[in-house]
């Protein structure tokens, strides 16, 4: 039969494993959130770029600068 120190050691190892699993899951979630934010910002940047280009073309058309 296991003595108290062996039981405590087992439970400490079990708790450590659970904490590591939780930390790993949190890191995965953080990485996924960062990737989603990056993709969102890239899409937004492309939309803004298109809008600026459209505005520049409209100004060129209005001023007769577009050939």
One Martini backbone bead per residue (centre of mass of N, CA, C, O) as a GRO file, in nm:
protein
   67
    1UNK     BB    1   0.097   0.036   0.021
    2UNK     BB    2   0.071   0.362  -0.006
    3UNK     BB    3   0.200   0.632   0.106
    4UNK     BB    4   0.157   0.964   0.156
    5UNK     BB    5   0.397   1.063  -0.020
    6UNK     BB    6   0.307   0.914  -0.278
    7UNK     BB    7   0.031   1.044  -0.305
    8UNK     BB    8   0.128   1.337  -0.316
    9UNK     BB    9   0.307   1.301  -0.563
   10UNK     BB   10   0.088   1.211  -0.755
   11UNK     BB   11  -0.097   1.465  -0.724
   12UNK     BB   12   0.115   1.668  -0.813
   13UNK     BB   13   0.153   1.551  -1.097
   14UNK     BB   14  -0.139   1.577  -1.183
   15UNK     BB   15  -0.162   1.886  -1.147
   16UNK     BB   16   0.066   1.958  -1.340
   17UNK     BB   17  -0.061   1.834  -1.595
   18UNK     BB   18  -0.317   2.010  -1.591
   19UNK     BB   19  -0.175   2.284  -1.607
   20UNK     BB   20  -0.032   2.231  -1.877
   21UNK     BB   21  -0.288   2.187  -2.043
   22UNK     BB   22  -0.415   2.464  -1.992
   23UNK     BB   23  -0.181   2.631  -2.103
   24UNK     BB   24  -0.187   2.513  -2.387
   25UNK     BB   25  -0.479   2.596  -2.454
   26UNK     BB   26  -0.433   2.900  -2.417
   27UNK     BB   27  -0.217   2.929  -2.636
   28UNK     BB   28  -0.391   2.835  -2.870
   29UNK     BB   29  -0.606   3.055  -2.842
   30UNK     BB   30  -0.412   3.293  -2.875
   31UNK     BB   31  -0.308   3.218  -3.156
   32UNK     BB   32  -0.583   3.219  -3.296
   33UNK     BB   33  -0.653   3.514  -3.233
   34UNK     BB   34  -0.406   3.638  -3.374
   35UNK     BB   35  -0.465   3.525  -3.656
   36UNK     BB   36  -0.743   3.655  -3.689
   37UNK     BB   37  -0.647   3.947  -3.658
   38UNK     BB   38  -0.454   3.947  -3.896
   39UNK     BB   39  -0.662   3.880  -4.115
   40UNK     BB   40  -0.845   4.121  -4.062
   41UNK     BB   41  -0.632   4.342  -4.116
   42UNK     BB   42  -0.573   4.261  -4.407
   43UNK     BB   43  -0.857   4.303  -4.516
   44UNK     BB   44  -0.887   4.597  -4.431
   45UNK     BB   45  -0.644   4.701  -4.588
   46UNK     BB   46  -0.755   4.625  -4.868
   47UNK     BB   47  -1.010   4.798  -4.853
   48UNK     BB   48  -0.872   5.069  -4.812
   49UNK     BB   49  -0.699   5.062  -5.063
   50UNK     BB   50  -0.940   5.052  -5.260
   51UNK     BB   51  -1.070   5.320  -5.168
   52UNK     BB   52  -0.830   5.504  -5.230
   53UNK     BB   53  -0.807   5.435  -5.527
   54UNK     BB   54  -1.094   5.524  -5.600
   55UNK     BB   55  -1.058   5.819  -5.511
   56UNK     BB   56  -0.822   5.885  -5.696
   57UNK     BB   57  -0.972   5.824  -5.960
   58UNK     BB   58  -1.196   6.032  -5.920
   59UNK     BB   59  -1.012   6.278  -5.920
   60UNK     BB   60  -0.889   6.232  -6.196
   61UNK     BB   61  -1.155   6.246  -6.349
   62UNK     BB   62  -1.245   6.532  -6.248
   63UNK     BB   63  -0.954   6.668  -6.355
   64UNK     BB   64  -0.832   6.512  -6.614
   65UNK     BB   65  -0.575   6.310  -6.536
   66UNK     BB   66  -0.692   6.076  -6.683
   67UNK     BB   67  -0.579   5.844  -6.957
   0.00000   0.00000   0.00000
